[in-house]
Amino acid sequence: MDTTLQLSGLQHFLFCRRQWALIHIEKQWHENYYTISGQQLHERAHNEALTELRGNLLITRGLSIFSHTLRITGKCDVVEFRLSENGVPLFGREGRWQPFPVEYKRGEPKANNCDAAQLCAQAICLEEMFCCEIPQGALFYGQDKRRAAVTFTPELRLEVGSALSEMHELIKRGHTPRVKPSKSCNACSLKDKCLPGIAAKYPSVADYLSESLGVEP
């Protein structure tokens, strides 16, 4: 039986495969300042009661999405529908509307593609649901309160598909990848559960016990 993954896990996975596995395979979690402030930002964005029509712009929040192809499900922080001849019809609305996903992030733009990939996965879900093409979206970062435009290139879409395939395989195996320590470990809420210093030094529990107890493994 195929497993449906949480779309939000894609960002965790590309940031740190071990972090993703601890959360989504081992079901471990711990809050810190960064996770709580991020949740507060998303709670405001996910207020489904707030749907606004501003001229030719329809703003929806907390839209549930899915993809049978990628086998993922989740929610969009915000999807803006812009009146456009190239858009799609919406129930109860006149004209055609082009979807434009917007994802909210607590901090600042990252050096890697983990945020952009998460947004791209949302766009792929919306494309499958609305039978349309979505070329762009945006990331809104709470630290500088600015949007960063994201183009959903073939390369980014390929990265999303490849990462999700690996995630499905790890879920199927129930396998947690080994730690790869970095400076990001210090801000991770799961640092005390991951134990990056110990896990990197000792490949197995047997090796750890061997050195600690002074006996041969």
ABEGO torsion letter per residue (X at the ends): XBBBBBAAAAAAAAABAAAAAAAAAAGBBBBBAAAAAAAAAAAAAABAABBBBBEABBBBBGBBBBBAAAGBBEBBABBBBBBBAABBBBBGBBEBBBBBBBBBBABBBBABAAAAAAAAAAAAAAAAAAGBBBABBBBBBAAAGBBBBBBBBAAAAAAAAAAAAAAAAAAAAGBBBBBBBBAAAAABAAAAAAGAAAAAABABAAAAAAAAAGBBX
